[in-house]
Amino acid sequence: MILDVSPTRMELMRLKKRLITARRGHKLLKDKQDELMRRFLELIEKSKGLRRDVEIELSQTLSGFVVARALMDEQGTQTALALPRVKGKVEVSTNRIMNLKVPTLSTELTGNAVAYGMINTPPELDISVRGFQKLLPRLLELAALEKAISLLGRELERTRQRVNALEYRLIPDLAETIHSITLKLSERERSTLSRLMKVKEMLAAEG
């Protein structure tokens, strides 16, 4: 689409500079889009592997807990797990991916998860409690990873929209407008030259 601008040489020079800037910006954004996509796919692949491992460990841990619950009465389970002896601290920090801030979660656990007497509890309960304690840092890692994927996906979509706007709208419109102004200026020059030639012929005839 031809832009609504005056067909002057000054406007033509301005549009040419704008076109150069738009093409340069398009290349930079396209490079950014490609790198974002590469990082995005890397994180997805990493997330798939981590989620698979976490789901297996979680399933095993929950299975052990179900077995322990079946071997214990309700009162015994509540008594054993009533006084946890583990303290946890979650630290939230940020990392940068292509100038995009993404969260990083880490945890520090102190204490002994098995803080109850082992005489009246089955070993499956000990295994599952320790399993939950071991699993917590990996769950936080997975949560941070999936949040990073979400943020990266939104940034990728915004970058893609900007690339498309430049590639399919602004750059073609500028190029078409420049071509149109160039034709109009050439036509004006030919018209002016033709009038000058006629004036010259008239002056020559009078002389």
Residue pairs with C-beta under 8 A, 6 or more apart in sequence:
1 173
1 176
2 173
2 176
2 177
2 180
3 15
3 173
3 174
3 177
5 11
5 15
5 177
5 181
7 180
7 181
7 184
7 185
8 181
9 185
11 181
12 178
12 181
12 182
12 185
15 174
15 177
15 178
15 181
16 178
18 174
19 171
19 174
19 175
19 178
22 166
22 170
22 171
22 174
23 171
25 166
26 163
26 166
26 167
26 171
29 159
29 162
29 163
29 166
30 163
32 98
32 159
33 156
33 159
33 160
33 163
35 98
36 98
36 152
36 155
36 156
36 159
37 156
39 97
39 98
39 152
40 149
40 152
40 153
40 156
43 145
43 148
43 149
43 152
44 149
46 145
47 142
47 145
47 146
47 149
50 138
50 141
50 142
50 145
51 142
53 138
54 135
54 138
54 139
54 142
57 131
57 134
57 135
57 138
58 135
60 131
61 127
61 128
61 131
61 132
61 135
62 128
64 124
64 125
64 127
64 128
64 131
65 124
65 125
65 128
67 122
67 124
68 77
68 121
68 122
68 124
68 125
68 128
69 77
71 122
71 124
72 80
72 121
72 122
72 125
76 120
76 121
77 125
79 116
80 116
80 117
80 120
80 121
80 125
81 116
81 129
83 115
83 116
84 111
84 113
84 115
85 111
85 112
85 113
85 115
86 109
86 110
86 111
86 112
86 113
86 115
86 133
87 109
87 110
87 111
88 107
88 108
88 109
88 110
88 136
89 107
89 108
90 105
90 106
90 107
90 140
91 105
91 106
91 107
91 108
92 103
92 104
92 105
93 103
93 104
93 106
94 101
94 102
94 103
94 104
95 101
95 102
95 103
95 104
95 148
96 102
97 148
97 152
98 155
100 151
100 152
100 155
101 151
102 144
102 147
102 148
102 151
102 152
103 144
103 147
103 148
104 144
105 140
105 141
105 143
105 144
106 137
106 140
107 136
107 137
107 140
109 133
109 136
109 137
113 129
113 130
113 132
113 133
114 126
114 129
114 130
118 126
